[in-house]
Amino acid sequence: MRLTLEPKLIPRGMGIAVISVMLLTFTWVAMVSLQGHDIGEPYAPTQQVRQLRFEDRADGSIAVIEFISGQQIHSVVGESGFVRGVLRGLAQERKREGFDSSRPFELIGHTDGRLTLIDPVTKRKVDLDSFGPTNAENFLRMLTKPVKEQK
């Protein structure tokens, strides 16, 4: 019985060239990202901004409070995994850097319809539309819900 080798699909030199280009690309992206440059799409102009605080409640819900009026405008109940995940990540970063939760987050609606949640304390930005329209819609309600007038 005689063994035969399959012919090479890619010549060795070309394989090395392709791998080299890939490694250079990954290295360049990593360097740019680590230097703090934003390599995403530029943000459209701001259309609406709302400063919000988020407070955990005893019943497991999260109260969404408009910072300026101090009024609760929304409540996150049940699973709401996306909202809870985003808020948990931002809160953990604040805690890790030694900040408390007293300062508000900024929920920004852009003229192109995109939403961004920014932590002015840590400078972290979360592009909410990156996670799909259904997830972004949860935050859109917080941006557009009117504040009830107190009597």
C-alpha positions in Angstrom: 0.0 0.0 0.0 1.4 3.3 -1.0 0.5 6.6 0.8 0.0 9.7 -1.3 -0.2 13.2 -0.1 -2.9 15.6 -1.1 -1.6 18.5 -3.2 -1.2 21.7 -1.3 -4.1 24.0 -1.7 -2.2 27.2 -0.8 1.5 27.7 -1.5 3.6 28.2 1.6 4.7 31.7 0.7 1.1 32.9 0.1 0.0 31.3 3.4 2.8 33.2 5.3 1.8 36.4 3.5 -1.9 36.1 4.4 -1.1 35.3 8.1 1.3 38.2 8.2 -1.3 40.7 6.9 -3.8 39.4 9.5 -1.4 39.7 12.4 -0.4 43.2 11.3 -4.1 44.2 11.1 -4.9 42.8 14.5 -1.8 44.5 16.0 -2.7 47.9 14.4 -6.4 47.7 15.7 -5.2 46.7 19.2 -2.7 49.6 19.3 -5.2 52.2 18.2 -7.8 50.9 20.7 -5.4 50.8 23.6 -4.4 54.4 22.9 -8.0 55.5 23.4 -8.9 56.4 19.9 -12.5 55.8 18.9 -12.5 53.7 15.8 -16.2 53.5 15.5 -18.6 55.5 13.3 -18.6 59.2 14.3 -21.6 60.2 16.3 -24.4 62.2 14.7 -25.4 65.5 16.4 -27.2 65.2 19.7 -31.0 65.6 19.5 -32.0 64.9 23.1 -30.1 64.3 26.4 -31.5 63.0 29.6 -29.5 62.6 32.8 -30.6 59.5 34.7 -29.8 57.8 37.9 -30.6 54.1 38.5 -31.4 52.7 42.0 -31.9 49.1 43.0 -35.2 48.6 44.9 -35.9 46.0 47.6 -38.4 44.2 45.3 -35.6 43.5 42.8 -36.6 46.3 40.3 -34.5 49.2 39.2 -35.9 52.7 39.6 -35.0 55.0 36.7 -34.8 58.5 38.1 -34.5 61.7 36.2 -31.6 63.5 37.8 -32.8 67.1 37.5 -36.4 66.6 38.8 -35.6 63.7 41.1 -38.7 61.9 39.9 -38.9 58.3 39.0 -39.8 58.0 35.3 -39.5 54.3 34.7 -39.0 51.0 36.5 -37.1 48.0 35.2 -38.9 44.9 36.4 -38.5 41.2 35.7 -35.6 39.8 33.7 -34.7 42.8 31.4 -31.3 41.1 31.0 -29.9 43.7 28.5 -30.8 46.7 30.6 -29.5 45.1 33.8 -26.3 43.9 32.1 -25.5 47.4 30.7 -26.1 49.1 34.0 -24.2 46.4 36.0 -21.2 46.9 33.7 -21.2 50.6 34.1 -21.7 50.4 37.9 -18.9 47.9 38.3 -16.5 50.2 36.4 -17.4 53.1 38.6 -16.9 51.0 41.7 -13.6 49.7 40.4 -12.3 53.2 39.8 -13.5 54.4 43.3 -16.6 56.4 42.4 -20.0 56.2 43.9 -23.4 56.2 42.2 -24.4 59.7 43.0 -23.6 61.3 39.6 -26.0 60.7 36.7 -25.5 58.9 33.5 -26.4 60.6 30.2 -28.8 58.9 27.8 -28.3 60.6 24.4 -30.6 60.4 21.4 -28.8 61.3 18.1 -30.4 62.9 15.0 -29.8 59.7 13.1 -31.9 57.7 15.6 -29.0 56.0 17.4 -28.8 55.9 21.2 -25.8 56.2 23.5 -25.5 55.8 27.2 -22.5 57.7 28.6 -21.0 57.6 32.0 -19.4 61.1 32.4 -17.5 59.9 35.4 -15.5 57.1 33.8 -16.0 58.4 30.2 -17.3 55.0 29.1 -19.8 54.9 26.2 -22.2 52.2 25.3 -23.7 52.4 21.8 -27.1 50.8 22.5 -28.1 50.2 18.9 -25.2 47.9 18.5 -27.2 45.3 20.4 -30.2 45.4 18.1 -33.4 47.5 17.9 -35.3 45.6 20.6 -32.6 46.1 23.2 -32.2 49.8 22.3 -36.0 50.3 22.6 -35.8 49.6 26.3 -33.6 52.6 26.7 -35.5 54.7 24.2 -38.6 54.6 26.6 -36.4 56.1 29.3 -35.4 58.9 27.0 -38.9 59.8 25.7 -41.1 59.2 28.8 -42.4 62.5 30.1 -42.0 63.6 33.7 -45.3 63.8 35.6 -46.0 67.1 37.0 -46.3 67.1 40.8 -49.4 68.5 42.3 
